Amino acid sequence: MRYVLVCTDDFLWKLLPPSPGFHGVYVVSTVATRARIARHGDEAVAGDLGDEAVYRRAFRTGHEPVIVAVPPLRRPRILAAIRAVAPTAPLVLLGDESDAEVDAGDDIVLPRDSVLERVVVPEVERAVARARLAKIRRVLDPAARVLILMQDDPDPDAIASALALRVVLGRRPAAAPIATFGRITRPENRAMTQILDIDVEPLEPAAVSDFDAVAMVDVQPSFFEERLGDVAVVIDHHPEEQPVQARVKDIRSSYGATSTMLTEYLRAADAKITTRLATALLYGIKADTLYLERGTTRADVEAFGFLHPLANHNALRRIERPDIPDAALDILALGIRHRRLVDGVMFVHLGPVGYPELVAQFADLFLQIEGAEWSVVSGLVNDELHVSVRNVGYVRRAGEVVRAAFGELGGAGGHRAMAKAVIPLATWRARVGGVEAEPLAASIAARFRDALGSGRAPLGS
Ligand SMILES: [Mn+2]
């Protein structure tokens, strides 16, 4: 795009020199300045900035964006001259201390503060990240084998952060394995490691001594029962409840996700961010912040915006919506046949199901049925009754209703739009009644409707 840059001297030429995406004509006051700019092969015109004539030579279409940096006292005449030639050109004024009083009309005034805020501060933050990174590398680079340790049932934020740390350190998997003392239980998290091909190793605590250094992500030493000895690096966003003993610690509890912190490290390091890594980090931020709804800072939104175009959204969809096994379709068919939609609540009892996640998956599915504001899907898994609840989001909090309906019988809770209860069948038999399909479904619906009806006020009022 061609610009018209207006300034008495060569300040704008020095501040905004021509570049591949940015070229134009510098409008200056003196022939000497024009000559200096022209000697460098750049385009300039000279003349009285308060006179239309110089702008007739500078503009070609009259629609070129204009950037103006001139002393405040001369501004009114100069702007009038520009407007006489190019009345509709987009115009940005570089401001100064007197700008509070300037009425710029439709023009944009770029206050001096914003240069600090938009140009200097982000670069300072990058420099801070680089300095932190240098500290981490000084501690970890001498180690032949670095253990990247996550919590016992690692979640997407932990897994993505671990993968990112390995890239930040420029290490191959063997030189920095990603490990947990526990195992990954949630199916979406297992799907994440499979679809994105991330190697998470189960590790015995005793094996920690085989490594030359331990780096923790999304977790702190005090979260472990095991004693871990010397910890080299801790990068985490959980509040520091006990002082963390580590050679380098970076704990930012205002952040929604450790993945956000690692995204900053990757950018500071100018590391190559593959599609796989971007997808993992984006999922890490999404999962920990409930799609930027919970505990989100500007940094999380910034990292999210940076990663979004780099990620594989097909892979993300496959992770978030796990496959439904063929055998589950018969269970689904049974559920569909016995479904009941009552006052906007879709009740479905599936009977015995192979594993608990199917109940949750079908709860998502049944919420899509026309007229359903809630879906309440139940199933029997081993000796437990699982109830998954979803709602459209603008009604009462799901977690609250589920606690009221089932809290006295077992584990129950959740968030605004999703919740679940898990009740031992023995408790249900003793306290409520039969666990055969019909009485069970009827009791679940009755308890849920009671809880829903007894709510004090709908959400948002
Ligand atoms: Mn986290």
Residues whose N, C-alpha, C, O or C-beta is under 5 A from the ligand:
A	BS01	MN	D157 D218 A257 T258 D288
